[in-house]
Amino acid sequence: MEHGKMSRSIIGVAALFFGFSIAQAQAQSDSATQRSIGNGEKNWITTEGVQRQDGTLTFSEVQIDGNGWLVIHPFEGGAPNGDKYVASAYVKDGTNSNVSIKVHKGLETGEMFIVMLHRDVNENQVLDFVFVDELNVMDTAVFEGSRMIGHAIPAP
C-alpha cells in the first residue's frame, strides 16, 4: 500500500476510534497534535503472523512500558467501538512473548477489530474499563505522544 493511502487509512481508523469525523482528521493532518495509531519506540504490538485457535488469538510479541493490558475492541457497523471490549490479557512491564487473548464473542475470519494497549494505572491486575470522562477509561490507553499504541487488523 502506498504511504499516502496508508496514512489516510490510519487517519480514518483513528478518527472513527477517537470519535471525530474523517474530514476533521484530514483537516488536522498537518497539525502536530494529530492523533494516530501504531507502534511506538517503547510500546508495541507485533501484529504480523497472529495465530488463531478457535476464539483465542496469540500475538508473538507485546512490549509495554509499565504493567498493563492487551485489549481488543470490536468493529460494529463498519467502525471501531471503543466503548466496549471483547477481550483482554494482562501484560507485564517489558517484552511479553506469545500473548494469548481469548475473544469473548464469535470471531469470523477477516472480521476487523482494534487491538491496543491500556495501562494498569492502579496496579491491581484488574482491567478497570470504567469511563472517567467522555473518552477515557480508568486504565487509560497507552500513548506515545499523540500516537495511540494500537492497530486495526482483521482476524486470521
JONOR-V730132 format. One record per residue. RES is the residue in three letters. PSI is psi as a letter, one per 20 degrees, with the letter a starting at -180 (none if undefined). OMEGA is omega in degrees with one decimal (999 if undefined). Layout:
((RES | PSI | OMEGA) (RES | PSI | OMEGA))
//
This chain:
((MET | p | 179.4) (GLU | q | -178.1) (HIS | g | -179.4) (GLY | g | 178.7) (LYS | h | 177.8) (MET | g | -179.3) (SER | g | 179.0) (ARG | h | 179.0) (SER | g | 178.8) (ILE | g | 177.4) (ILE | g | -180.0) (GLY | g | 179.3) (VAL | g | 179.5) (ALA | g | 179.5) (ALA | g | 179.1) (LEU | g | -177.3) (PHE | h | -177.0) (PHE | j | 171.9) (GLY | k | 172.1) (PHE | r | -172.8) (SER | q | 176.9) (ILE | h | 178.7) (ALA | g | 177.5) (GLN | g | -179.3) (ALA | g | -179.7) (GLN | h | 177.0) (ALA | h | 179.3) (GLN | j | -171.5) (SER | h | 178.6) (ASP | i | -177.8) (SER | q | 179.0) (ALA | i | -176.8) (THR | j | 179.8) (GLN | p | 175.9) (ARG | q | 177.0) (SER | r | 175.1) (ILE | q | -179.8) (GLY | a | 178.2) (ASN | q | 176.7) (GLY | a | 178.5) (GLU | h | -177.7) (LYS | i | -176.3) (ASN | p | 177.7) (TRP | r | 175.2) (ILE | p | 175.8) (THR | o | -176.6) (THR | i | 177.8) (GLU | p | 175.0) (GLY | k | 176.5) (VAL | p | 179.6) (GLN | q | 179.4) (ARG | p | 170.2) (GLN | o | -174.0) (ASP | c | -177.5) (GLY | j | -179.1) (THR | p | 176.2) (LEU | q | 177.5) (THR | p | 178.2) (PHE | p | -173.5) (SER | h | -179.0) (GLU | p | 174.2) (VAL | p | 178.4) (GLN | p | 177.9) (ILE | p | 178.5) (ASP | n | -173.0) (GLY | r | 179.4) (ASN | q | -179.4) (GLY | b | -171.6) (TRP | p | 165.1) (LEU | p | -172.8) (VAL | q | 175.1) (ILE | p | 175.1) (HIS | q | -178.7) (PRO | r | 165.2) (PHE | p | 176.0) (GLU | p | -177.9) (GLY | k | 177.8) (GLY | j | -178.6) (ALA | q | 178.1) (PRO | q | 178.5) (ASN | n | 179.9) (GLY | i | 179.4) (ASP | i | 176.8) (LYS | r | 177.9) (TYR | q | -177.7) (VAL | i | 178.2) (ALA | q | 173.9) (SER | q | 175.9) (ALA | p | 179.1) (TYR | p | 176.2) (VAL | p | -177.9) (LYS | q | 177.4) (ASP | p | 178.4) (GLY | b | -176.7) (THR | p | 177.4) (ASN | p | -179.0) (SER | q | 176.4) (ASN | l | -179.1) (VAL | o | 178.7) (SER | p | -177.7) (ILE | p | -177.6) (LYS | p | -179.9) (VAL | p | -174.7) (HIS | l | 174.1) (LYS | r | 176.3) (GLY | q | -178.6) (LEU | o | -179.3) (GLU | q | 175.3) (THR | p | -179.6) (GLY | i | 179.2) (GLU | p | -178.8) (MET | q | 173.3) (PHE | r | 174.8) (ILE | p | 172.2) (VAL | p | -174.0) (MET | r | 178.1) (LEU | q | 172.3) (HIS | q | 179.3) (ARG | p | 173.9) (ASP | n | -169.6) (VAL | g | -177.3) (ASN | j | 174.4) (GLU | k | 179.8) (ASN | j | -179.7) (GLN | k | 173.6) (VAL | p | 178.8) (LEU | o | 179.1) (ASP | n | -178.5) (PHE | m | -179.5) (VAL | p | -177.4) (PHE | p | 177.1) (VAL | i | 171.2) (ASP | a | -174.4) (GLU | h | -174.6) (LEU | h | -167.7) (ASN | q | 172.8) (VAL | r | -176.1) (MET | g | 174.3) (ASP | n | -167.2) (THR | q | 173.0) (ALA | q | 179.3) (VAL | p | 177.4) (PHE | q | 163.3) (GLU | o | -172.4) (GLY | c | 179.2) (SER | j | -179.5) (ARG | o | 173.0) (MET | p | -179.0) (ILE | n | -177.8) (GLY | r | -177.4) (HIS | q | 168.7) (ALA | o | -178.2) (ILE | q | 175.8) (PRO | q | 175.2) (ALA | p | 178.5) (PRO | none | 999))
//
